[in-house]
Amino acid sequence: MTWGGMPEHTKLSMTATKRELKKVNLEIDELPLIEWGDKGLERLRNQGVEILLGDVIKITRKSTTGGMVEYFRKVVN
């Protein structure tokens, strides 16, 4: 398997967060965490996206067995 690059990171609005978490039956406090200094978040900040503590990030990865898979993370310090 070769490295295909960093998965896509997207900051969700509060409305999108509620909609996406409802689909997967999760509350924001149940999400795994991602550190503010993560390289994927650094890339978003370099693109002009403001990342605040508590924001929810959607990470989209291509899986060889599951197609495109979405993960959600809550930003912490």
mmCIF file of the N, C-alpha and C atoms, coordinates in Angstrom:
data_MODEL
# 
_entry.id   MODEL 
# 
loop_
_atom_site.group_PDB 
_atom_site.id 
_atom_site.type_symbol 
_atom_site.label_atom_id 
_atom_site.label_alt_id 
_atom_site.label_comp_id 
_atom_site.label_asym_id 
_atom_site.label_entity_id 
_atom_site.label_seq_id 
_atom_site.pdbx_PDB_ins_code 
_atom_site.Cartn_x 
_atom_site.Cartn_y 
_atom_site.Cartn_z 
_atom_site.occupancy 
_atom_site.B_iso_or_equiv 
_atom_site.pdbx_formal_charge 
_atom_site.auth_seq_id 
_atom_site.auth_comp_id 
_atom_site.auth_asym_id 
_atom_site.auth_atom_id 
_atom_site.pdbx_PDB_model_num 
ATOM 1   N N  . MET A 1 1  ? 0.848   -1.179 0.000  1.00 0.00 ? 1  MET A N  1 
ATOM 2   C CA . MET A 1 1  ? 0.000   0.000  0.000  1.00 0.00 ? 1  MET A CA 1 
ATOM 3   C C  . MET A 1 1  ? 0.890   1.238  0.000  1.00 0.00 ? 1  MET A C  1 
ATOM 4   N N  . THR A 1 2  ? 0.553   2.196  -0.833 1.00 0.00 ? 2  THR A N  1 
ATOM 5   C CA . THR A 1 2  ? 1.343   3.413  -0.891 1.00 0.00 ? 2  THR A CA 1 
ATOM 6   C C  . THR A 1 2  ? 0.581   4.550  -0.224 1.00 0.00 ? 2  THR A C  1 
ATOM 7   N N  . TRP A 1 3  ? 1.338   5.550  0.240  1.00 0.00 ? 3  TRP A N  1 
ATOM 8   C CA . TRP A 1 3  ? 0.746   6.698  0.906  1.00 0.00 ? 3  TRP A CA 1 
ATOM 9   C C  . TRP A 1 3  ? 0.022   7.539  -0.134 1.00 0.00 ? 3  TRP A C  1 
ATOM 10  N N  . GLY A 1 4  ? -1.247  7.798  0.104  1.00 0.00 ? 4  GLY A N  1 
ATOM 11  C CA . GLY A 1 4  ? -2.050  8.548  -0.840 1.00 0.00 ? 4  GLY A CA 1 
ATOM 12  C C  . GLY A 1 4  ? -2.260  9.992  -0.453 1.00 0.00 ? 4  GLY A C  1 
ATOM 13  N N  . GLY A 1 5  ? -1.594  10.450 0.592  1.00 0.00 ? 5  GLY A N  1 
ATOM 14  C CA . GLY A 1 5  ? -1.763  11.838 1.020  1.00 0.00 ? 5  GLY A CA 1 
ATOM 15  C C  . GLY A 1 5  ? -2.710  11.956 2.188  1.00 0.00 ? 5  GLY A C  1 
ATOM 16  N N  . MET A 1 6  ? -2.839  13.176 2.639  1.00 0.00 ? 6  MET A N  1 
ATOM 17  C CA . MET A 1 6  ? -3.674  13.458 3.798  1.00 0.00 ? 6  MET A CA 1 
ATOM 18  C C  . MET A 1 6  ? -5.155  13.396 3.418  1.00 0.00 ? 6  MET A C  1 
ATOM 19  N N  . PRO A 1 7  ? -5.981  12.790 4.274  1.00 0.00 ? 7  PRO A N  1 
ATOM 20  C CA . PRO A 1 7  ? -7.413  12.764 3.981  1.00 0.00 ? 7  PRO A CA 1 
ATOM 21  C C  . PRO A 1 7  ? -7.996  14.177 4.028  1.00 0.00 ? 7  PRO A C  1 
ATOM 22  N N  . GLU A 1 8  ? -9.120  14.358 3.391  1.00 0.00 ? 8  GLU A N  1 
ATOM 23  C CA . GLU A 1 8  ? -9.771  15.665 3.349  1.00 0.00 ? 8  GLU A CA 1 
ATOM 24  C C  . GLU A 1 8  ? -10.348 16.016 4.718  1.00 0.00 ? 8  GLU A C  1 
ATOM 25  N N  . HIS A 1 9  ? -10.042 17.211 5.199  1.00 0.00 ? 9  HIS A N  1 
ATOM 26  C CA . HIS A 1 9  ? -10.578 17.739 6.451  1.00 0.00 ? 9  HIS A CA 1 
ATOM 27  C C  . HIS A 1 9  ? -11.514 18.893 6.104  1.00 0.00 ? 9  HIS A C  1 
ATOM 28  N N  . THR A 1 10 ? -12.693 18.913 6.726  1.00 0.00 ? 10 THR A N  1 
ATOM 29  C CA . THR A 1 10 ? -13.670 19.964 6.487  1.00 0.00 ? 10 THR A CA 1 
ATOM 30  C C  . THR A 1 10 ? -14.237 20.423 7.821  1.00 0.00 ? 10 THR A C  1 
ATOM 31  N N  . LYS A 1 11 ? -14.243 21.744 8.047  1.00 0.00 ? 11 LYS A N  1 
ATOM 32  C CA . LYS A 1 11 ? -14.878 22.281 9.250  1.00 0.00 ? 11 LYS A CA 1 
ATOM 33  C C  . LYS A 1 11 ? -16.375 22.341 9.001  1.00 0.00 ? 11 LYS A C  1 
ATOM 34  N N  . LEU A 1 12 ? -17.153 21.814 9.950  1.00 0.00 ? 12 LEU A N  1 
ATOM 35  C CA . LEU A 1 12 ? -18.603 21.830 9.815  1.00 0.00 ? 12 LEU A CA 1 
ATOM 36  C C  . LEU A 1 12 ? -19.198 23.030 10.535 1.00 0.00 ? 12 LEU A C  1 
ATOM 37  N N  . SER A 1 13 ? -20.231 23.614 9.955  1.00 0.00 ? 13 SER A N  1 
ATOM 38  C CA . SER A 1 13 ? -20.992 24.657 10.640 1.00 0.00 ? 13 SER A CA 1 
ATOM 39  C C  . SER A 1 13 ? -21.798 23.980 11.755 1.00 0.00 ? 13 SER A C  1 
ATOM 40  N N  . MET A 1 14 ? -22.378 24.771 12.644 1.00 0.00 ? 14 MET A N  1 
ATOM 41  C CA . MET A 1 14 ? -23.174 24.189 13.718 1.00 0.00 ? 14 MET A CA 1 
ATOM 42  C C  . MET A 1 14 ? -24.375 23.437 13.161 1.00 0.00 ? 14 MET A C  1 
ATOM 43  N N  . THR A 1 15 ? -24.997 23.995 12.114 1.00 0.00 ? 15 THR A N  1 
ATOM 44  C CA . THR A 1 15 ? -26.141 23.328 11.490 1.00 0.00 ? 15 THR A CA 1 
ATOM 45  C C  . THR A 1 15 ? -25.724 22.000 10.869 1.00 0.00 ? 15 THR A C  1 
ATOM 46  N N  . ALA A 1 16 ? -24.612 22.002 10.135 1.00 0.00 ? 16 ALA A N  1 
ATOM 47  C CA . ALA A 1 16 ? -24.115 20.765 9.518  1.00 0.00 ? 16 ALA A CA 1 
ATOM 48  C C  . ALA A 1 16 ? -23.708 19.756 10.580 1.00 0.00 ? 16 ALA A C  1 
ATOM 49  N N  . THR A 1 17 ? -23.113 20.231 11.673 1.00 0.00 ? 17 THR A N  1 
ATOM 50  C CA . THR A 1 17 ? -22.718 19.339 12.771 1.00 0.00 ? 17 THR A CA 1 
ATOM 51  C C  . THR A 1 17 ? -23.935 18.616 13.320 1.00 0.00 ? 17 THR A C  1 
ATOM 52  N N  . LYS A 1 18 ? -24.984 19.364 13.620 1.00 0.00 ? 18 LYS A N  1 
ATOM 53  C CA . LYS A 1 18 ? -26.203 18.747 14.169 1.00 0.00 ? 18 LYS A CA 1 
ATOM 54  C C  . LYS A 1 18 ? -26.785 17.725 13.198 1.00 0.00 ? 18 LYS A C  1 
ATOM 55  N N  . ARG A 1 19 ? -26.820 18.082 11.908 1.00 0.00 ? 19 ARG A N  1 
ATOM 56  C CA . ARG A 1 19 ? -27.389 17.183 10.894 1.00 0.00 ? 19 ARG A CA 1 
ATOM 57  C C  . ARG A 1 19 ? -26.566 15.896 10.767 1.00 0.00 ? 19 ARG A C  1 
ATOM 58  N N  . GLU A 1 20 ? -25.234 16.052 10.667 1.00 0.00 ? 20 GLU A N  1 
ATOM 59  C CA . GLU A 1 20 ? -24.364 14.885 10.481 1.00 0.00 ? 20 GLU A CA 1 
ATOM 60  C C  . GLU A 1 20 ? -24.362 13.974 11.720 1.00 0.00 ? 20 GLU A C  1 
ATOM 61  N N  . LEU A 1 21 ? -24.320 14.568 12.909 1.00 0.00 ? 21 LEU A N  1 
ATOM 62  C CA . LEU A 1 21 ? -24.298 13.754 14.123 1.00 0.00 ? 21 LEU A CA 1 
ATOM 63  C C  . LEU A 1 21 ? -25.633 13.049 14.355 1.00 0.00 ? 21 LEU A C  1 
ATOM 64  N N  . LYS A 1 22 ? -26.714 13.688 13.928 1.00 0.00 ? 22 LYS A N  1 
ATOM 65  C CA . LYS A 1 22 ? -28.026 13.035 14.044 1.00 0.00 ? 22 LYS A CA 1 
ATOM 66  C C  . LYS A 1 22 ? -28.074 11.773 13.181 1.00 0.00 ? 22 LYS A C  1 
ATOM 67  N N  . LYS A 1 23 ? -27.456 11.843 11.982 1.00 0.00 ? 23 LYS A N  1 
ATOM 68  C CA . LYS A 1 23 ? -27.425 10.681 11.078 1.00 0.00 ? 23 LYS A CA 1 
ATOM 69  C C  . LYS A 1 23 ? -26.746 9.477  11.714 1.00 0.00 ? 23 LYS A C  1 
ATOM 70  N N  . VAL A 1 24 ? -25.700 9.737  12.521 1.00 0.00 ? 24 VAL A N  1 
ATOM 71  C CA . VAL A 1 24 ? -24.929 8.639  13.118 1.00 0.00 ? 24 VAL A CA 1 
ATOM 72  C C  . VAL A 1 24 ? -25.256 8.443  14.595 1.00 0.00 ? 24 VAL A C  1 
ATOM 73  N N  . ASN A 1 25 ? -26.324 9.131  15.064 1.00 0.00 ? 25 ASN A N  1 
ATOM 74  C CA . ASN A 1 25 ? -26.820 8.979  16.425 1.00 0.00 ? 25 ASN A CA 1 
ATOM 75  C C  . ASN A 1 25 ? -25.736 9.243  17.479 1.00 0.00 ? 25 ASN A C  1 
ATOM 76  N N  . LEU A 1 26 ? -25.037 10.369 17.331 1.00 0.00 ? 26 LEU A N  1 
ATOM 77  C CA . LEU A 1 26 ? -23.991 10.759 18.278 1.00 0.00 ? 26 LEU A CA 1 
ATOM 78  C C  . LEU A 1 26 ? -24.241 12.166 18.794 1.00 0.00 ? 26 LEU A C  1 
ATOM 79  N N  . GLU A 1 27 ? -23.759 12.434 19.993 1.00 0.00 ? 27 GLU A N  1 
ATOM 80  C CA . GLU A 1 27 ? -23.743 13.772 20.565 1.00 0.00 ? 27 GLU A CA 1 
ATOM 81  C C  . GLU A 1 27 ? -22.329 14.319 20.422 1.00 0.00 ? 27 GLU A C  1 
ATOM 82  N N  . ILE A 1 28 ? -22.189 15.637 20.409 1.00 0.00 ? 28 ILE A N  1 
ATOM 83  C CA . ILE A 1 28 ? -20.883 16.256 20.205 1.00 0.00 ? 28 ILE A CA 1 
ATOM 84  C C  . ILE A 1 28 ? -19.876 15.827 21.278 1.00 0.00 ? 28 ILE A C  1 
ATOM 85  N N  . ASP A 1 29 ? -20.335 15.599 22.506 1.00 0.00 ? 29 ASP A N  1 
ATOM 86  C CA . ASP A 1 29 ? -19.428 15.205 23.584 1.00 0.00 ? 29 ASP A CA 1 
ATOM 87  C C  . ASP A 1 29 ? -18.955 13.757 23.469 1.00 0.00 ? 29 ASP A C  1 
ATOM 88  N N  . GLU A 1 30 ? -19.560 12.985 22.575 1.00 0.00 ? 30 GLU A N  1 
ATOM 89  C CA . GLU A 1 30 ? -19.156 11.593 22.367 1.00 0.00 ? 30 GLU A CA 1 
ATOM 90  C C  . GLU A 1 30 ? -18.083 11.448 21.289 1.00 0.00 ? 30 GLU A C  1 
ATOM 91  N N  . LEU A 1 31 ? -17.771 12.540 20.604 1.00 0.00 ? 31 LEU A N  1 
ATOM 92  C CA . LEU A 1 31 ? -16.825 12.458 19.483 1.00 0.00 ? 31 LEU A CA 1 
ATOM 93  C C  . LEU A 1 31 ? -15.392 12.261 19.960 1.00 0.00 ? 31 LEU A C  1 
ATOM 94  N N  . PRO A 1 32 ? -14.601 11.527 19.177 1.00 0.00 ? 32 PRO A N  1 
ATOM 95  C CA . PRO A 1 32 ? -13.160 11.486 19.419 1.00 0.00 ? 32 PRO A CA 1 
ATOM 96  C C  . PRO A 1 32 ? -12.594 12.886 19.217 1.00 0.00 ? 32 PRO A C  1 
ATOM 97  N N  . LEU A 1 33 ? -11.407 13.119 19.716 1.00 0.00 ? 33 LEU A N  1 
ATOM 98  C CA . LEU A 1 33 ? -10.813 14.445 19.706 1.00 0.00 ? 33 LEU A CA 1 
ATOM 99  C C  . LEU A 1 33 ? -9.723  14.573 18.653 1.00 0.00 ? 33 LEU A C  1 
ATOM 100 N N  . ILE A 1 34 ? -9.508  15.812 18.212 1.00 0.00 ? 34 ILE A N  1 
ATOM 101 C CA . ILE A 1 34 ? -8.400  16.140 17.323 1.00 0.00 ? 34 ILE A CA 1 
ATOM 102 C C  . ILE A 1 34 ? -7.750  17.401 17.893 1.00 0.00 ? 34 ILE A C  1 
ATOM 103 N N  . GLU A 1 35 ? -6.447  17.417 17.964 1.00 0.00 ? 35 GLU A N  1 
ATOM 104 C CA . GLU A 1 35 ? -5.749  18.563 18.520 1.00 0.00 ? 35 GLU A CA 1 
ATOM 105 C C  . GLU A 1 35 ? -5.701  19.714 17.525 1.00 0.00 ? 35 GLU A C  1 
ATOM 106 N N  . TRP A 1 36 ? -5.799  20.935 18.053 1.00 0.00 ? 36 TRP A N  1 
ATOM 107 C CA . TRP A 1 36 ? -5.800  22.143 17.245 1.00 0.00 ? 36 TRP A CA 1 
ATOM 108 C C  . TRP A 1 36 ? -4.557  22.203 16.354 1.00 0.00 ? 36 TRP A C  1 
ATOM 109 N N  . GLY A 1 37 ? -3.431  21.655 16.819 1.00 0.00 ? 37 GLY A N  1 
ATOM 110 C CA . GLY A 1 37 ? -2.186  21.690 16.071 1.00 0.00 ? 37 GLY A CA 1 
ATOM 111 C C  . GLY A 1 37 ? -2.036  20.587 15.032 1.00 0.00 ? 37 GLY A C  1 
ATOM 112 N N  . ASP A 1 38 ? -3.058  19.756 14.841 1.00 0.00 ? 38 ASP A N  1 
ATOM 113 C CA . ASP A 1 38 ? -3.017  18.673 13.853 1.00 0.00 ? 38 ASP A CA 1 
ATOM 114 C C  . ASP A 1 38 ? -2.696  19.220 12.458 1.00 0.00 ? 38 ASP A C  1 
ATOM 115 N N  . LYS A 1 39 ? -1.915  18.468 11.691 1.00 0.00 ? 39 LYS A N  1 
ATOM 116 C CA . LYS A 1 39 ? -1.492  18.906 10.350 1.00 0.00 ? 39 LYS A CA 1 
ATOM 117 C C  . LYS A 1 39 ? -2.680  19.157 9.417  1.00 0.00 ? 39 LYS A C  1 
ATOM 118 N N  . GLY A 1 40 ? -3.719  18.354 9.531  1.00 0.00 ? 40 GLY A N  1 
ATOM 119 C CA . GLY A 1 40 ? -4.901  18.576 8.696  1.00 0.00 ? 40 GLY A CA 1 
ATOM 120 C C  . GLY A 1 40 ? -5.578  19.894 9.017  1.00 0.00 ? 40 GLY A C  1 
ATOM 121 N N  . LEU A 1 41 ? -5.611  20.258 10.304 1.00 0.00 ? 41 LEU A N  1 
ATOM 122 C CA . LEU A 1 41 ? -6.197  21.534 10.701 1.00 0.00 ? 41 LEU A CA 1 
ATOM 123 C C  . LEU A 1 41 ? -5.291  22.693 10.324 1.00 0.00 ? 41 LEU A C  1 
ATOM 124 N N  . GLU A 1 42 ? -3.992  22.443 10.369 1.00 0.00 ? 42 GLU A N  1 
ATOM 125 C CA . GLU A 1 42 ? -3.041  23.469 9.934  1.00 0.00 ? 42 GLU A CA 1 
ATOM 126 C C  . GLU A 1 42 ? -3.276  23.805 8.464  1.00 0.00 ? 42 GLU A C  1 
ATOM 127 N N  . ARG A 1 43 ? -3.522  22.793 7.670  1.00 0.00 ? 43 ARG A N  1 
ATOM 128 C CA . ARG A 1 43 ? -3.801  23.009 6.244  1.00 0.00 ? 43 ARG A CA 1 
ATOM 129 C C  . ARG A 1 43 ? -5.062  23.866 6.066  1.00 0.00 ? 43 ARG A C  1 
ATOM 130 N N  . LEU A 1 44 ? -6.109  23.580 6.855  1.00 0.00 ? 44 LEU A N  1 
ATOM 131 C CA . LEU A 1 44 ? -7.324  24.392 6.777  1.00 0.00 ? 44 LEU A CA 1 
ATOM 132 C C  . LEU A 1 44 ? -7.056  25.839 7.171  1.00 0.00 ? 44 LEU A C  1 
ATOM 133 N N  . ARG A 1 45 ? -6.297  26.040 8.255  1.00 0.00 ? 45 ARG A N  1 
ATOM 134 C CA . ARG A 1 45 ? -5.982  27.403 8.691  1.00 0.00 ? 45 ARG A CA 1 
ATOM 135 C C  . ARG A 1 45 ? -5.186  28.140 7.615  1.00 0.00 ? 45 ARG A C  1 
ATOM 136 N N  . ASN A 1 46 ? -4.277  27.444 6.950  1.00 0.00 ? 46 ASN A N  1 
ATOM 137 C CA . ASN A 1 46 ? -3.496  28.059 5.863  1.00 0.00 ? 46 ASN A CA 1 
ATOM 138 C C  . ASN A 1 46 ? -4.375  28.440 4.673  1.00 0.00 ? 46 ASN A C  1 
ATOM 139 N N  . GLN A 1 47 ? -5.541  27.815 4.566  1.00 0.00 ? 47 GLN A N  1 
ATOM 140 C CA . GLN A 1 47 ? -6.494  28.144 3.501  1.00 0.00 ? 47 GLN A CA 1 
ATOM 141 C C  . GLN A 1 47 ? -7.451  29.259 3.938  1.00 0.00 ? 47 GLN A C  1 
ATOM 142 N N  . GLY A 1 48 ? -7.257  29.771 5.171  1.00 0.00 ? 48 GLY A N  1 
ATOM 143 C CA . GLY A 1 48 ? -8.086  30.868 5.659  1.00 0.00 ? 48 GLY A CA 1 
ATOM 144 C C  . GLY A 1 48 ? -9.286  30.451 6.494  1.00 0.00 ? 48 GLY A C  1 
ATOM 145 N N  . VAL A 1 49 ? -9.391  29.158 6.824  1.00 0.00 ? 49 VAL A N  1 
ATOM 146 C CA . VAL A 1 49 ? -10.508 28.676 7.636  1.00 0.00 ? 49 VAL A CA 1 
ATOM 147 C C  . VAL A 1 49 ? -10.169 28.894 9.107  1.00 0.00 ? 49 VAL A C  1 
ATOM 148 N N  . GLU A 1 50 ? -11.068 29.560 9.821  1.00 0.00 ? 50 GLU A N  1 
ATOM 149 C CA . GLU A 1 50 ? -10.858 29.783 11.252 1.00 0.00 ? 50 GLU A CA 1 
ATOM 150 C C  . GLU A 1 50 ? -11.273 28.524 12.009 1.00 0.00 ? 50 GLU A C  1 
ATOM 151 N N  . ILE A 1 51 ? -10.348 27.981 12.798 1.00 0.00 ? 51 ILE A N  1 
ATOM 152 C CA . ILE A 1 51 ? -10.609 26.786 13.591 1.00 0.00 ? 51 ILE A CA 1 
ATOM 153 C C  . ILE A 1 51 ? -10.600 27.184 15.060 1.00 0.00 ? 51 ILE A C  1 
ATOM 154 N N  . LEU A 1 52 ? -11.717 26.935 15.738 1.00 0.00 ? 52 LEU A N  1 
ATOM 155 C CA . LEU A 1 52 ? -11.836 27.261 17.153 1.00 0.00 ? 52 LEU A CA 1 
ATOM 156 C C  . LEU A 1 52 ? -11.963 25.986 17.977 1.00 0.00 ? 52 LEU A C  1 
ATOM 157 N N  . LEU A 1 53 ? -11.572 26.061 19.241 1.00 0.00 ? 53 LEU A N  1 
ATOM 158 C CA . LEU A 1 53 ? -11.759 24.921 20.131 1.00 0.00 ? 53 LEU A CA 1 
ATOM 159 C C  . LEU A 1 53 ? -13.251 24.608 20.198 1.00 0.00 ? 53 LEU A C  1 
ATOM 160 N N  . GLY A 1 54 ? -13.591 23.333 20.127 1.00 0.00 ? 54 GLY A N  1 
ATOM 161 C CA . GLY A 1 54 ? -14.986 22.912 20.146 1.00 0.00 ? 54 GLY A CA 1 
ATOM 162 C C  . GLY A 1 54 ? -15.600 22.723 18.768 1.00 0.00 ? 54 GLY A C  1 
ATOM 163 N N  . ASP A 1 55 ? -14.931 23.214 17.722 1.00 0.00 ? 55 ASP A N  1 
ATOM 164 C CA . ASP A 1 55 ? -15.431 22.996 16.364 1.00 0.00 ? 55 ASP A CA 1 
ATOM 165 C C  . ASP A 1 55 ? -15.432 21.509 16.034 1.00 0.00 ? 55 ASP A C  1 
ATOM 166 N N  . VAL A 1 56 ? -16.268 21.125 15.087 1.00 0.00 ? 56 VAL A N  1 
ATOM 167 C CA . VAL A 1 56 ? -16.310 19.734 14.631 1.00 0.00 ? 56 VAL A CA 1 
ATOM 168 C C  . VAL A 1 56 ? -15.737 19.666 13.218 1.00 0.00 ? 56 VAL A C  1 
ATOM 169 N N  . ILE A 1 57 ? -14.839 18.708 13.035 1.00 0.00 ? 57 ILE A N  1 
ATOM 170 C CA . ILE A 1 57 ? -14.157 18.493 11.767 1.00 0.00 ? 57 ILE A CA 1 
ATOM 171 C C  . ILE A 1 57 ? -14.609 17.159 11.179 1.00 0.00 ? 57 ILE A C  1 
ATOM 172 N N  . LYS A 1 58 ? -14.968 17.185 9.899  1.00 0.00 ? 58 LYS A N  1 
ATOM 173 C CA . LYS A 1 58 ? -15.293 15.937 9.184  1.00 0.00 ? 58 LYS A CA 1 
ATOM 174 C C  . LYS A 1 58 ? -14.054 15.536 8.399  1.00 0.00 ? 58 LYS A C  1 
ATOM 175 N N  . ILE A 1 59 ? -13.631 14.305 8.580  1.00 0.00 ? 59 ILE A N  1 
ATOM 176 C CA . ILE A 1 59 ? -12.479 13.763 7.862  1.00 0.00 ? 59 ILE A CA 1 
ATOM 177 C C  . ILE A 1 59 ? -13.012 12.691 6.921  1.00 0.00 ? 59 ILE A C  1 
ATOM 178 N N  . THR A 1 60 ? -12.695 12.843 5.641  1.00 0.00 ? 60 THR A N  1 
ATOM 179 C CA . THR A 1 60 ? -13.162 11.895 4.635  1.00 0.00 ? 60 THR A CA 1 
ATOM 180 C C  . THR A 1 60 ? -11.970 11.135 4.083  1.00 0.00 ? 60 THR A C  1 
ATOM 181 N N  . ARG A 1 61 ? -12.025 9.819  4.221  1.00 0.00 ? 61 ARG A N  1 
ATOM 182 C CA . ARG A 1 61 ? -10.943 8.954  3.747  1.00 0.00 ? 61 ARG A CA 1 
ATOM 183 C C  . ARG A 1 61 ? -11.493 7.934  2.760  1.00 0.00 ? 61 ARG A C  1 
ATOM 184 N N  . LYS A 1 62 ? -10.648 7.566  1.830  1.00 0.00 ? 62 LYS A N  1 
ATOM 185 C CA . LYS A 1 62 ? -11.004 6.501  0.894  1.00 0.00 ? 62 LYS A CA 1 
ATOM 186 C C  . LYS A 1 62 ? -10.535 5.181  1.505  1.00 0.00 ? 62 LYS A C  1 
ATOM 187 N N  . SER A 1 63 ? -11.464 4.245  1.613  1.00 0.00 ? 63 SER A N  1 
ATOM 188 C CA . SER A 1 63 ? -11.173 2.923  2.155  1.00 0.00 ? 63 SER A CA 1 
ATOM 189 C C  . SER A 1 63 ? -11.212 1.906  1.026  1.00 0.00 ? 63 SER A C  1 
ATOM 190 N N  . THR A 1 64 ? -10.268 0.986  1.041  1.00 0.00 ? 64 THR A N  1 
ATOM 191 C CA . THR A 1 64 ? -10.259 -0.027 -0.016 1.00 0.00 ? 64 THR A CA 1 
ATOM 192 C C  . THR A 1 64 ? -11.456 -0.963 0.092  1.00 0.00 ? 64 THR A C  1 
ATOM 193 N N  . THR A 1 65 ? -12.020 -1.086 1.284  1.00 0.00 ? 65 THR A N  1 
ATOM 194 C CA . THR A 1 65 ? -13.160 -1.991 1.462  1.00 0.00 ? 65 THR A CA 1 
ATOM 195 C C  . THR A 1 65 ? -14.489 -1.272 1.627  1.00 0.00 ? 65 THR A C  1 
ATOM 196 N N  . GLY A 1 66 ? -14.462 -0.016 2.065  1.00 0.00 ? 66 GLY A N  1 
ATOM 197 C CA . GLY A 1 66 ? -15.713 0.676  2.362  1.00 0.00 ? 66 GLY A CA 1 
ATOM 198 C C  . GLY A 1 66 ? -15.996 1.897  1.521  1.00 0.00 ? 66 GLY A C  1 
ATOM 199 N N  . GLY A 1 67 ? -15.214 2.119  0.469  1.00 0.00 ? 67 GLY A N  1 
ATOM 200 C CA . GLY A 1 67 ? -15.421 3.322  -0.342 1.00 0.00 ? 67 GLY A CA 1 
ATOM 201 C C  . GLY A 1 67 ? -14.990 4.561  0.425  1.00 0.00 ? 67 GLY A C  1 
ATOM 202 N N  . MET A 1 68 ? -15.770 5.627  0.341  1.00 0.00 ? 68 MET A N  1 
ATOM 203 C CA . MET A 1 68 ? -15.472 6.854  1.067  1.00 0.00 ? 68 MET A CA 1 
ATOM 204 C C  . MET A 1 68 ? -16.080 6.747  2.467  1.00 0.00 ? 68 MET A C  1 
ATOM 205 N N  . VAL A 1 69 ? -15.253 6.984  3.475  1.00 0.00 ? 69 VAL A N  1 
ATOM 206 C CA . VAL A 1 69 ? -15.685 6.848  4.868  1.00 0.00 ? 69 VAL A CA 1 
ATOM 207 C C  . VAL A 1 69 ? -15.493 8.186  5.565  1.00 0.00 ? 69 VAL A C  1 
ATOM 208 N N  . GLU A 1 70 ? -16.507 8.599  6.336  1.00 0.00 ? 70 GLU A N  1 
ATOM 209 C CA . GLU A 1 70 ? -16.448 9.863  7.057  1.00 0.00 ? 70 GLU A CA 1 
ATOM 210 C C  . GLU A 1 70 ? -16.225 9.610  8.540  1.00 0.00 ? 70 GLU A C  1 
ATOM 211 N N  . TYR A 1 71 ? -15.363 10.450 9.128  1.00 0.00 ? 71 TYR A N  1 
ATOM 212 C CA . TYR A 1 71 ? -15.092 10.440 10.558 1.00 0.00 ? 71 TYR A CA 1 
ATOM 213 C C  . TYR A 1 71 ? -15.326 11.848 11.073 1.00 0.00 ? 71 TYR A C  1 
ATOM 214 N N  . PHE A 1 72 ? -15.708 11.963 12.327 1.00 0.00 ? 72 PHE A N  1 
ATOM 215 C CA . PHE A 1 72 ? -15.939 13.270 12.921 1.00 0.00 ? 72 PHE A CA 1 
ATOM 216 C C  . PHE A 1 72 ? -15.070 13.409 14.169 1.00 0.00 ? 72 PHE A C  1 
ATOM 217 N N  . ARG A 1 73 ? -14.492 14.595 14.346 1.00 0.00 ? 73 ARG A N  1 
ATOM 218 C CA . ARG A 1 73 ? -13.626 14.863 15.484 1.00 0.00 ? 73 ARG A CA 1 
ATOM 219 C C  . ARG A 1 73 ? -13.942 16.227 16.059 1.00 0.00 ? 73 ARG A C  1 
ATOM 220 N N  . LYS A 1 74 ? -13.825 16.363 17.371 1.00 0.00 ? 74 LYS A N  1 
ATOM 221 C CA . LYS A 1 74 ? -14.019 17.639 18.063 1.00 0.00 ? 74 LYS A CA 1 
ATOM 222 C C  . LYS A 1 74 ? -12.651 18.247 18.350 1.00 0.00 ? 74 LYS A C  1 
ATOM 223 N N  . VAL A 1 75 ? -12.470 19.540 18.057 1.00 0.00 ? 75 VAL A N  1 
ATOM 224 C CA . VAL A 1 75 ? -11.180 20.209 18.212 1.00 0.00 ? 75 VAL A CA 1 
ATOM 225 C C  . VAL A 1 75 ? -10.925 20.553 19.677 1.00 0.00 ? 75 VAL A C  1 
ATOM 226 N N  . VAL A 1 76 ? -9.742  20.155 20.155 1.00 0.00 ? 76 VAL A N  1 
ATOM 227 C CA . VAL A 1 76 ? -9.295  20.481 21.512 1.00 0.00 ? 76 VAL A CA 1 
ATOM 228 C C  . VAL A 1 76 ? -7.906  21.065 21.434 1.00 0.00 ? 76 VAL A C  1 
ATOM 229 N N  . ASN A 1 77 ? -7.467  21.662 22.534 1.00 0.00 ? 77 ASN A N  1 
ATOM 230 C CA . ASN A 1 77 ? -6.129  22.267 22.591 1.00 0.00 ? 77 ASN A CA 1 
ATOM 231 C C  . ASN A 1 77 ? -5.083  21.221 22.864 1.00 0.00 ? 77 ASN A C  1 
# 
